[in-house]
Amino acid sequence: MTLPTPEVTPLNEAYWAGLAAGELRFQHCPHCGHRWLPARRECPACLREGAAWEKAAGTGQVISWVVYHTAYHDAFRDRLPYNVAIVELDEGPRLITNILAPHESIAAGMRVRLELQSDFGVNLPRFAPVGAA
Amino acid sequence: MMRGKFVIAGVGHTAFGTLPGRSTVSLNVEACRRALEDAGIEKRAVDGVFVKTPTSAREILYGQTLSEALGLQPRIGIALDQGGAANMSGIAFACLAIEAGMCEVALVCYADNPRSGSRATYARPRGDDAAFGWFSTAAGYAMIHRRHVAEHGTPEAAFGAVAVAARRHGAANPNAQLRKPLTLDGYLAAAPLVAPLRRDDCALISDGAAALVVMSARRARELGVKAAVPILGMGQAHTSWEVTQRPCLTSTRAKDAARDAFAMAGLGPADIQVAQIYDCFTITVLMTLEDYGFCPPGQAEGFVREGRIVHGGDLPLNTAGGLLSETGMPGLQLVIEAVRQVRGTATLQVPGVRHALVSNQGGTMHTHATLILGG
């Protein structure tokens, strides 16, 4: 069974195209400077349009994480137990991801860096501990 | 001045648990019939219907579908969507409508049948992030639970104490869906579901319905209502960020909902004798105690482990079993238990209840509503 793949729309096309090209992008507002993910048409701070895409440095920290011991989708049944985490990029935006490390070693505030992984044909932004081989 | 101006005149509910073959409309009608009987008033007095949309199966124009089944043509008929805070928001909106002269007597109700129907909403993929395996309602609360542990060192036994207390109270409630008591060892021994959540951190999945009759204190006197319970304070506030985007995971605008309710009532946490705290997951109870000011941030673990929250303690919580034991329905049953505590008719009655507090919340701690009842 295939993964539940993201729905590419005109709004988030640049995000997925960036990942396919090997970079993680976030949006920033040219009017007020606010930065965010996921893709929106209007800036949630000043409500204006015209957001631009910017390449993330790819470093950040773990805010929180969970470990699934039950699968809510057949595609994840043979991956149990697997983790899902919230990572805050150094530029500010937060995203859902997976941490490429033993579950017991994950900690809040842990420094991580981007590691793109192809999963069923889609490049997903995952993160590994900084300093890990 | 809203304090004491409105009352809960009657309460009613169906059986809780597995009720196959019943639509949510049918369950709502039964609960409303019982609430009207409890208030001792005729259906024709009702001119407001405030219903929370069923969580498991949303329907367009649900407020009108239900009003039709109730044989009512109300002045105000509306379905509210705020997740688990919608029931208590419905009480507040009913009071505001009555204050404005737009209706006089309101039914506030909720029904759902996810146990015999579909549980899909609780296991749902969370947008495009499903590609990372991000599924389910429980996982959002697990993120918050984990962050609370990371920031405050909250021990497993604190979460366990909340579950054990709820199950102890539910065991005494003949209407509770899950009456099997739980020990702390039993809590700790259960396998993780979405770690750090264990099975007994999680609300039940339940069929059932509950309803209230709301009116002014004056109308209740005119109609001869016998056991009207005054509403002293109400508040709402919302943390509208999705969990992934929320700058702070360990405190919510429940703090502001409580502040407003306490201010309206002219009371503080020390004035509350019994509390019904929305316990869809155990972390919610710990954070609500902190945000409501029953204890400082990060110190709920000591509060719940000192035995204060069990019947006989100084702040018994969820005295009918809460969402962890009585029924997993989102919140109206907690208001009904608070009404019973103020009336003095609860199964696990707390002696000398002058003020009972209820907290409701919904989404993943997005929406918050607070209610204070008392004489």
Interface residues (C-beta under 8 A of the other chain):
Chain A: L3 P4 T5 P6 E7 N12 W36 P38 I63 S64 W65 V66 V67 Y68 H69 T70 Y72 H73 F76 R79 P81 Y82 V84 I86 R94 L95 I96 T97 N98 H103 A107 A108 G109 D119 V122 L124 R126
Chain B: A123 P125 R126 G127 D128 D129 A130 A131 F132 G133 W134 F135 S136 A139 A142 M143 I144 R146 R147 A150 E151 A191 P192 L193 V194 A195 P196 L197 V243 T244 Q245 L249
